[in-house]
Amino acid sequence: MEPNIFKYVWRHSRAEQIIILVLVLASLPFYYLSLNLPKQIVNQGIQGQGFEQPGSTQTFFKVDLPFAEDLFGHPVTLFDGLHLVQPEMLLALSFTFLALVLVNGMFKLVINTRKGRVGERLLRRLRFELADRILRFPLPHLRRVKPSEMATMIKDEVEPLGGFIGDAFATPLFLGGQAATAMLFIMVQSFWLGLVAAGVVLFQSYLIPRLRRRILVLGRERQLTARQLAGRIGEIIDGAVEVQANDATNYERADLVSRLGRIFHIRYEIYQRKFFVKFLNNLLAQLTPFVFYAGGGLLAISGHLDIGALVAVIAAYKDLPSPIKELIDWDQQRLDVQIKYEQVIDQFQPPQLIDPALQAPDNDPGPPLEGEITASALTLLDDGEQPLVRSVNFTVGVGDHVAIVGPSGSGMEMLTYMLAGLVAPSAGTLRIGGRDIDRLPTAVTGRRIAYVGANAYHFAGSLRDNLLYGLKHRPLRAAADGDAAGHHELAEARRAGNPDLDINADWIDYEAAGATGADDITHRLIEMLVLVELKGDVYRFGLTGTVDPARRPDVAEGVLRAREALIARLRESGHDDLVVRFAADSYNRNASVAENLLFGTPRVPAFASAALAKNPTVAEVLREDGLTEAFIGMGAAIAKTMVEIFADLPPGHPFFEQFSFISDDDLPEFRTIVNRVDSAGAGALDKAARELLLGLPFNYVEARHRLGLIDDEMAARLVEARHHLAERLERDWPEAVEFYRDDAYNAAASLQDNILFGRLAFGQAGAEQIIGDTLAEVLDDLGLREAVIEVGLDYNVGIGGGRLNSVQRQKLALARALLKRSDILVVNEAVSVLDGSGQNRLVERILDLRRGKGVIWTLQRPEMAVLFDTILVMRDGRLVEQGSYDELTGRDSAFKGLVAAE
């Protein structure tokens, strides 16, 4: 990258910078006129110079042809001007001044807008170039950098560069031009006053930047320490298990205190120095007006300077400190930005970068891979030049099924990285079909070869998005809803030097997955889920998912049919008492008080169960129905019972989860409230305590908690309050709650809740299993299981797949790799998290699916190598044996020892 920010800015914004510079130069004459005009207003318009006689007039706005006397020997008048008396002249000059103010303001508006635009464009370009370089980092280097530091540099540390880029050339010219114009004007009015002003300005320009050099050094230290702090916080998050498992939380707190202390002292010293410089700068700026008032006043008194000129000089100098100060600030910003720019780009220039031509979007994957995979003296070294893989030699067919086995640290993992084209060899060669794999474009290695590691990563988004991720190589079809705004955005991306890759286009290579388009890709996804035994999990995700009936009316209608079919099926089997259905005029004792009161699913956070105690609408309904004190009484009863039950239980006891009213952390506070109620009654509680008690009954389920708080009378009162709340919400806040209706689909509720339309009866043995099996039968009979799985494909996996367990993450990664039907599948201990039987089933299924296509698999259990054509045995980075299972087990071999050790 270009090491000098000025060269970088000029190279990528030359044309726009020239336009801005022309505008700056064009604005200076108008600025000079605005400085001279106050003198004319005072001398002519107010004091009446030239209007000594009554009725005297002066010419206003006479225009002569420039240089006419030199060209023609006599002046040439283009406009004779207007002859005005003193009041008219005053108004004409004043309105001219107003016009110049507007012109100068418009110049500033246009110049600043253009500066801002060019600055943001180059900031966008720079951020993209830095992020693009991350995509070109070799994998070993990526493992050494801290993600949080990289993100901080791209997001925060280059932010000040955006403001400076637009100012890089225009600001010194604009401010310098303004300062020079004002200085010239002062010199014209009074040479000695101009000399004083020039001396002060020169002294400022010399002294202030030198005082600020230490501030720049401190700023650099602050930036580095803040970046290190971000990296350390990232490490704490990534290593949270180790931190807590080793009781090292206080050590980490001490480390944070130390780092924050260092940042504090740096920042405090910056503040001290910065404000001292500011004080000195302001002092020097105010010293000159003192000279003007004293010296200029004496000159005016003695008749060597007229009053209008003195007023104009003072007005001109009033505008002088601002550009001078801003010029000094610009010089400091220049040095600061150059330092930041150098520090940032230094972190994005590793010894090697992947050639951008290898990642070009228009690269062709070419024909399917054929021939042999040949390794010759294949060697890989780490950063310390220590061998990870040593002189490995082998030849296998592209379509062979190859198992790689060996003890931990044998080099298997790094060998698979090289076979997948993820890491370039340090020495030797690795060829596929006669071509060096490290010179193949990613269009080949990323499409013809699939890789699955032991700790697969999944991006935040849906299961569907992660499954299709391996098919998104380049935009294949324009966005279906492409409009002028989309085209404008792509055009702006090109102006900023970004590639015109449209994220809204259709990137999915359906053909690679064996599909014809969006209509049948879901079927292929489900096939992969079945293969890796993930279909059942996705089915369960689907039951907990929601569907918009406007987008999928077929699913909503099917759910309503399933609701009726489930009722009939349970009635036939004699299990209709296992589900207590919702009814508008009755209280469901197997649902919470909140569910009964709302009789629907909240669509906004204000009506979630935990927020109802502070919800003004709910509070008003409870008050109008006389239920507020009853709720506080129920809350007090619940709190007293919980305090008694949990009095002798240790924190984390299962009862806390079962009753879920009060956490172990809140127990002391509720114990205090209960004691106050027992001694003085609920009326003596303050507002905060009453709100805490008021919130407890909303989670109470009579059939589950069995405290006898909801008798028939209270149930009837709650049903009545339900109707009043519904009327209020339908009138004032109709989108707050999606109400239950036995003949309608509830868009805010899950598919399972819509089908059940009620709650499972507590205390019924095996109820969940019976209902689950019956529900599955109903969905199968109605042909809705695949629709439920489609809903499950929209399940959000969380950051890094955090909402999935380790087995689900690995199965999802395998499904993603299998979906793109690559010529070679490289699997690096991806199924080691499964139990033995699960590993066997999955390996057998995948090998059966990929008959005739290559599979290279590092195995945790060597005995599974019997399923493969060829076995490579690694030890200490070397290939010690290779052959078939029968060959290696038929003699005394290292592989035989590995199998026996299992």
N, C-alpha and C positions, 0 to 999 in steps of 0.2 A: 504494500500500500504506500501511497505517497506520504513521505514523512513530514512535509511542510504543509500546514493547513492552508496557507495562502495559495500555494500552487494547486492544492486540491480544489479549493473554492474556484479559482480562476479557470481551471481546466473544465470544470463541470457546469459553470454558470457564466461563461464569458459574455455571451450575447446579452443576457439580462443585466449583468453588472454594467455593461457599456450604456445601456438604456438608462439605468439609474444615474450613472455619472453625468450623462447629458442633461437629465432633468435637474440634477444638483447645480450644474453650471448655469442652466437657464434661470434658475431661481435667484441667483446672487444679485443681478441688477435690480430686481424688484425689492430685494432685501435692502440694498443700499438706498433706493428711493424712499423706502419706509423710514429709514434713519434720518434722512435729510428733511423730510416733510415737516416734522414738528418744529424745526427752526423757522421754516417759512410761515407756519401757522401762527407762531408767537410774534415774529417780526412784522409780517405783513397783515395777517388777518386780525391780530389782537392789538399790537402796538401801532399799526397803521403806517409803517414805512412805505413811502410812495403815495400816500393818500393825505399829504399835508394840507392840500387845498380842498375846500368843499366841492363835491361833485367829481373829484379826481377819480380816474379809472386806471386799471392796469390790465395788461393782456394776460390771459390765462390759456394755457394749453396751445401756444403757438408752436408749430412743427416746421422745422427747416430741414432741407435735404442734407444729410451729413456729407462733409468734404466737398460741398458745392463750390466754395470759393477756390479750392485747389484745382477742381476739374474745369470750372466754367469761368472763373475770374470774378464771380459775383455770387451773392447768396441766392438760394432758390427756396422760396417759401411754399410748403405744401399745404399748410393750413394757417390762416391768419390769426386763429385763436378767437377768444371771447374777451370783450372789454367789460370788466366788472368793477363795480364800486366796492368799498371795503366790506360791508356785510355779505355781499354776494361772494367776494373772494374768500372770506372766512368759511362760508358754507361749502364752496367749491373745493377748497383745500381739505376741509374736514371729510367731505364725502370721498375725495380722492384717497385720503388716508385709510378710510374704511374699506375702500375697494382694494387697496394694497394689502391690508390685513387679510381680506378674503382670499386674494391671490396667493399670498404667502402660505396661508392655511391650507389651500388646495394643493399647493406644491408639496407641503409636508405630508398631507393625507396620501397623495399618490405615491410619493417616494417611500413612505413608511409601509404602505400596503404592499408595494412591490418588494421591498426589503424583506418583509415578513413572509411573503410567498416564496421567494427564492431561498430564504433560510429554512423554511419548513420542507421544501423540496429536497434540499441538500441533506437535511437531517434525516429525511426519509431514505434517501439514497445511502447515507452512511450507515444507518441502522440495518438496512437490508444487506449491505456489503458485509457487515460484521456477522449478522446472523447467517448469511450465505457461507461465510468462512467456517462457521461451526459445522455446517452440513458437509464441509469438505475436510474437516479435521480427520486425520487417521484415527482409527479406533483406539490404539494404545494412548495417543495423546488425549483423547476425550476422557479416558479413564483417570487422567491425572488432574484435570481441571475441576473446579468446584462449580456446579451448576448455578448456585446462588450468586457467585461472583460474576459469572458470565452474564446472567440476567440483569444484575445491578448495573454493570457497565453499559449494556445496550439500552436499558430503560432510563437510568438516572444520570450516569456520568457523561453521556454524550448530549444530554438535554441542553446544557448551557451553550454547546456549540451551535445549536440551531439559531439562537438569538444573535450570536456573533457573526455567523456566516453572511447574513444579509447586511451587516454593518462593516464587513471586512474592508471594503474599498469605498463605499459611499459615505460612511460616517466620517472618516478623517477628512475627506474632501468637503463634505457638507459643513461640518463644524469648523474645520480650518478656514473654509471660505467665509463663513459667517464671522469668525474671529478676525480674519484679515480685513474684511470689509468694514467691520466696526472700528478696527484699529486705524485703517486708512481714513475713515471719516473723522475720527478724533484728531489725527495728525493734521488734516486739512483745516479743521477749525482752530486748533492751537498746537503748534509743534511741541511746546514744552510739556503741556498736559499729555500729549500723545507719547512723549518720551518716557514720562513717569509710568504711564499705563504699560508701555512695552517692557520697561524694566521689571515691573512686578510680575508680569506674565512670564518673562524669561526665567526669573528666579523660581516661580512656581513650577515651571516645566522642568527645571533642573533638579529641584530639591524633592518634590513629592514622589516622583517615580523611584528615586533611590531609597526613600523611606519605606516604600511599599515592597521592596524586593524581599525582605524577611517575611512579609505577609504571604507572598507567593510561595515561599518555601514551606511555611506552615500550612498553607492550603493544600500543597501536595501531600504533606504528611497526614493531614486530616482525611484526604481522599483515600489514601492507602489504608489507614487504620479503620476507616468506615467499611471499606471493601473487605478487609480481613474479618471484621466483626460479622458482616453478612455471611461470609464463608463459614465462620465458626458456628453461627446459629443454624446454618444449613446442616453442618455436621452433627449438631446436637439432635436435630430433628431426625436425620437419617439413622443416627445411632441411639435412638431413644431407648430401645430394648437394653442395650449394653449399659447405658447410663443408669437406668433404674435397677437393672439386675445386679449391678455392682455397687449400689448405694453411692454413686458418684455425683448425685445431684448437687450437693453442697460444693464439691470441688468445681463443678461447672459454673455454679453461681459466683464463686471466687474468681474464676477466670473472666467471667463477664464483667464483674466489678472492676477488675484490673484494666480490661480493655476500655470500658466506658470512662474510667478515670483518666486514661491516657488521652482519649478524645476530648474530654472536658478541659484538660489543661491546654491542649493545643487550641481549642476553640476560644478559650478565655484569653489566651495570649493574642490570638487574632483580633478579638474584640478590642483589647487594650490598644494595640498598635493602630488598628483601623480608625478608632475614634480620635486618637491623638492626631493622626494625619488629617482627619476631617476637621478637627479644631484648628490646626495650623493653616489648612487651606482656606477655611472661612475667615480667619484673621487676616491673611494676606489679601483676600478678596475685598474685605471692608476697609483695608488701609488706603487703597486708591481713592474711594469716594471722599475720605477725609482730606486728601490732598486737593481733590477737585473743589470741594466746598471752600476750603481755606485759600488755596492758591488761585483757583479760578475766580473766586469771589473778589480777591484783591485785584486781579487783572480786570474784572468787570468794573470795579469801582474806579480804577485808574483810567478806564476808557480803552484799554488794550484788547478787550474782548466784549462783544455785545451780549446782552442777556439771553437772546434767542440762541446764540451759539453755545453759551454755557449750558443752557437747558438741554440743547441737543446733545452736547458732549456727555452730560450726566445720563441722559436717556440711552445714548449709545453704549456707555460703559455698563449700564444696568444689564444690557443684553450680552456683555462681553464675558463676565465670569462663568456664565452657564456653559457656553460652548468650550471655553478653556477647561473648565472642570470636567466636562464630558469627554473632552479629548484626552485628558490625563486618565480618566476612568477607562476610556477605550484602550489606552496603551497598557494599563494594568490587565484589562480583560484579555487583550491580545496575548500577553505573556502567559496568563493563567490558562487560557484556552489552548495555546500551543503545548503547554505542559500536559494538560489533560488529554489532548489528542494523541500526543506521543505515548503517554502511559497506556491509553486504551488500545491503540493499534499494536503496541508491543505485545499485548496479551493474545492477539489474534494472528500472530505470525509465527507459527510453529516451524520447526526445521523443514517439514514436508507438508504439502497440501495436496489433496486429490485434484488432479487435473480437471478443470470445469468442463472440458470437452467430453470427459467420460460420463458426466451427469446431464448432458444436454437433453432436453425433453424430446427432441426429434430423432434421437438415436433409435435405430431399429434393432430389435432383439435377434433378428436373423432367423435362420432355420433351426430346428431342434438340434440340441447337442448330440453328437454321435462320436464314435471312436473310443478312445481310451483316456483315462486319467492317469497321467504319468508324473511321478515325483522323482527328481534326480538331485541328490545331495541337498535336499530341502532343509534349510536351517532358519531358525528364528531366534533373534537375540533380544533381551530386554534392555532397559535404559542403561543398565550397568554393563552392557556387553556380555552378559551371562547367557549361555544357550538355554532356551526353553524347548526347542526342537533341534535335534542334532543329526545332520546328514541322513535324512530319511529317504529311502528309495523304494518305490513300489509302482506297480502297474495294474490297474483294474479297469474293467469295462464301464462305460458311462451308464449302462443299464443294469449293472450288477448290484446286488444287495450285499453291502459291506458292513461288518461289525468291527468296531474299534474297542479294544478292551485294555485294561491296565490298571495298576494301583493309582491312588491319588498322587498328583504331581508328576504323572508319567508323561505329560505333554499332549494328552488326548484333546483337551479343550482347545489349545492353540492350533493343533493340527486341523480341527474342524473349522476354526476361524479362517484359516488359509484356504481350505477346500471350498468354503462358501464365498471366498473373495472379499472377506471383511478385513483381513490383515495381509499386507504384502510381505513376502519372504525377505529375510535379510540377506540370504545367499541361496544359491541353487535355483532350480526351476520347478514350477508346478504347472503342467499343461493339461488342457482339456481339448481333445480333438486337434492336437498340435498347436494350440494357441495358449500363450502365457495367460494365466487366469488374472494376474494382477494388472494386465493391460486391457482386459475386456471392459467395455462400458457397463455401467450399472444397469442399462437396459437388458443386458445379457445376464449378469450375476444376480440381479434383483427379480428377474422374471423366469429365467431358465433354471435358476437354482433357488430353492427355498431353505431357510434356516430357522430352527427352533432351538433356543437355548434352555438352560436349566432354570433360569429366572426370567421368564418372558415378561415383557413390559406391555401394558395396555394403556391407551390414551383415554383421557376423560371423555366420555360419550357413551353411546349405546353399544350393546353387543353387536348389533348389525354393523355399526360404523367400524368396529374393530375387526370383524370378520372380513369386511370388504376393503380394509386398509391395504391389503396386499395386491389389490387390483387397480389401485389409483396411481398410475404412472405418469399420465399426461392427459390434458383435456381432449376428449374424443368427440364430444357433441356440445354445441353451444348451449348456453342456458336456455331453458324452455321459455322463461319469462324475461328474456333479455330486453332491455329498454334503453332509452337514451341515457338514463343515469348510469347504467352499467357500462355503456360505451364510453361515456365521459370519464368514468373512474379508470378504465383501462388506458385511455389516452393520457390521463394525468399520471398514471404509473409509468408510462413510457417517458414522459417529460422528466420524471424524477429518477430515471435510469433504472427503474425496476422492470423485470420481465413482465410482459402482458399475459400472464397466466391467470385465467379467470377461475377463482375458487368456486363460483356459482355454476360453472359448466358441469357437464356430466363426465366425470373422470373414470368411471368404472369400466373396466375391460370385461364385459360380459362374456365375450367369446372365450377368453382365457379360462373362465370358470365353467365353461360348457353350457352357458345359457345364451339365449337369443336376445334378452333385454331385461328391463326392469320387471316385466310381468312374471317371468319364471325364475328369476335369480333367488327368490325366497325359497323355492323348492330345493334348489341346490344347497342353500344354507342349511336347511333342515336335514338334508342327506348327510352333510358333514357333521352336524350335531349328533345324529344317530350313530355315525361311525365312531366318534370319540366318546360316546356314552354321556353326552351333555344334554340330550333332549329332555330328560326328566327334570333337570334343574331349570332349564329355560321354560318348561311348562309351568313350573311352580312360580317363576318370576312373572309369567303372564297372568296367572290368577291374581297376583297382587298388583297388577298394572291397571291403568285406566285407558279408556278409549273415548275419543271425541265422536259422538254419534253423527255429527254433521259430516265427518270425513269417512267414517266407517259405519254407515247405517246397517249394513249386512250383519256386522258383529253385534251391534246393539239389539237388532231384532232377534238374532240367534240367542243372545243371552236371555231375553224375555221368554223365548220358547224353552230354554233350558231351565228357567225358574219354575215354570209350570210342570215340566217333565220331572224335575227333582221332587216336587211335592207329591206327584202321583207315584213315583218310584218308591219314595219313603213310606207312603201310605200302604202300598202293596206289600212291602216287606215288614210292615209293623214297626217302623222306626220313625214315624212322623212326629213323635214327641222329642226327638233329638234336636230339632230346630224350632225355636220359638220365634215365630214370624212377627214382623212389625205390623202394627195396626194403629190407625190414626186416632182411635178413641180409647185405647187401652195402654197401660203402662207395661213395658217389657222388663221383667225383673232380672233378666239375664244380660241386660245392657246397662251401661252406666247412667247416672242421673243426667250427665251432660248430653248423652245420646238421646235420652228420652225427652229432655227439654227442647233440644233443637229439632229432633225428629228429622234429621237429615245430615248431610256431610258438609262441613264448613269449607268454603272456597277462599276465604281470606283469613290471615293469621289472627285477626281480632276475635274470631269465633272458635278458635281452637280450644280444646278443653282446658288447657293450662291458663288461657287468657280470659276465661269467662268471668272470673271473680272481679276483674277490673274493667269489664266491658260495660260502658254506660247504658247501652240498650237493654242488656240482660238485667243489670242492676235496677233499672227503672221498672221493668216488668215484675221482678221479684218484689219490689217495694209495693207496687200497685196491687199485687195479688196477696200481700201480707205474708210473704215467704222469707223475707230477709232474716228476721229473727229466728225463724225455724231453721234456716240453713246454718246460721251461726250456732244454734243449739246442736244441730247434727254434727257440725264441725268440732264442737267442744267434746261431744260424746266420742267421736272418732279419735280425736287427739288423746283423750284420757285412756281409751282402750289401747291405743298404740303405745303410749308411754308405759302402761302397765305390762303389756306383752314384751316390749323390747327392753325393759329395765335391766335385765341381767344378760342380754344377748350381746355377743361381740360384734363389732362393725363388720359388715359384709355378710351377715347371716342370711340364708335364703328367705327368711320371713320378710326381710325388708323388700325383696323383689316381689314376693307373693302379694303383700298388702299394698305396696307401692304408693302409700299415701305420704309417708314421711321418710326422708332419707336419714341415714345414721348421722349425717352432719347437722341436720336440722332438729334432731331429737332434743337437745338441751333447750333450745328456744321454745319448743312446744311444751316442754315440761314446765317452764316458767309460766307460760300462758295458762296451762291447766291449773297450776297452783293458785294463780290469780283468780280464775273463775271459781274455784272451790271456796276461796276465802271471801271474795267480794261480789261474785256474780259476773255474768257476761257484760252487764251494763258498765262495769268499771274498766273495760278494756279500751285501749286507745285505737285510733283508726287503723294503724298498721296491723295490730293483733287481730282486729275484727276481719280485715281482708284476708289474713292467713287462714282463719277458721272458716270464712265464707268459701274459700277455694277448695277445702277438703271434700265436701260432699259431691262435687261434680264428678269425681272419679269413683264414687262408691257404686258397687254392684251388689244389690241385695242378695241374689242367689249365690254369689261367690263369697262375699265377706260375712254375711249372715249375722249382722249386728242388730237386726230388727228395727232399723230406722225408717224403712218405707212400709208402712201399713196401708190398708186400703184407703183410708182417708187421705194420707199424704200422697199416695199414687194418684188419686182423683184430682187433688189440688195441682199436682205437677202436670197432669194432662191438660187441665184448664189453662195453666200458665203457658203450656206449649202452644195452644191455639192463639192466645193473646200475643205471644212472641212472633208467631208466624204472620199474623195480621200486620204487626208493626214492621217486620222485615219486608213483607211484600209491598208495603207502602213506601218505606223510607230507604231500604237497602236490598233490592230484589236479588242482587248478584252475590250476597254474602253467604247464603246457605242453599245447597241443592236439596230440596225436601224429598223425603221418601214417598213414593207413590207405587202402589202394587201393580199398576198397569203401565209404568213408564220406566225407562232406563235412567239411572242416576249417573251422570257424566263425571261427577266428582268422586264417586266410590269405585272401589276395585271391582274387577270382574267377579271375583269370588263373593264379595259382599252383595253384588247385584243379583247373583244367582241364588244365594241363600236367602236374601231379603229377610234377615233376622239374625239371631245369635244362637250359638250352640248352647244347649242346656247343660248347666254345670252339674257335676256329680254323676253323669251317665258314663259308665265304664265303656271304653272303646269308642266313644262318640266320634272323635276326630278321625279315626281310621275308617269307621263305617261311612261317615259323610264323605271323606276323601275318595274312597273307592266308588261310592255311588255317584258322586259328581263326575268322576272320570268316565264311568260307564255312560252316563247321560250325554256327556260331551262327545264321546265316541259314536254313540247312536245317532246323534244329530250332525255328525261330521264337523264338529267345532273345535276339535283338539288342535288342528293345525292353525286355526285362527287364534287360539289362545297362545300358541307358541310364537306366532307372528307378533303378538303383543309383547311377549317375553323378549323378543329380539330388540325391543326398544328400551329394555332395562338399562339404566345407567350404571356402568361398572365402577365409577368413581375414579379418582386420580390414581394412576398407576394400577388400575384394577383392584383398588382397595376394598371394594364392596363384594369381591369374589374371594373364596378361599383359595389356597395354593393349588389344590387339585383342579378346581374350575379354571384358574388362570392358565395352567399348563394345557388343559384340554382345549381351551379356547385358542391358544397359540397354535396348537397342532391343527385344529380345524381351519384356521386362517391360512396356514402353510399348504394344507392339502387342497384347499379351494382353488388355488391358482394353477393346479395341475402342472407343476414344474417338471423339467426333465430329470433333475436331481433333487432329492430331499435330504438335507443334512440335519440330523437330530443329535443334539448334545445333551445327553442325560435328561431329556425333557420329561420323562415319565417316572423319574426316581422318587417323586412324592407319592406315587400310587403304591398300594400294597402289591404283593407278589402276583396274585391272581389277576389284579387289574392291569399290571404291566404286561403280563402274558397275553391277555385278551387284546389289548390295544396294539401291541407290536404285531401280533398275528393278523389283525384286521388291516392294519396299514400296509403290511407287506403283501397281503393278498390283493388289496386295492391297487398296489403299484407294481404288479407283475409286468415286466418288460421295461420298467422305468427305474432309474437309479435311486438307491437309498444308502446313505452312509450314516451309521448310528453308533454313537458311543454308549456303551452299555454299563450300567452299574452292576448288573448281575451277569457274570460271564457265561453261565449255563444257557442263557437265552440266545447265545451266538449260534446254537444249533439251527436256528431258523434262517441263517444267512448263508450266502454263497461263499464269501471270503471273509477271513478274520485277520485283522492286523493287531498285533500285540505290542503295546508300547511300555517302555520302562526307562525312567530317567531321561526322557526326551528322545530316546532312540527307538527305532522299530526293530524289535528283537526277533520276531517271528511273523510269518504270514502263511496262510493256507486255508483249507477247508476244515470244518469241524472234525470230520473223521480223520483227516491227516494229522491234525494237532493233538487229538486225544489218543491216536494210535501209537504214539511214541512218547518218550519222556520229554516233556516240553514245559516251557514257562506257562503256557496257556492251561495245560493240565493242572499245574499247581494252583493257578487262580481259581479254577473250577472246584478243586478239592477244598480250597480255603473257604469257599462259600458254604 
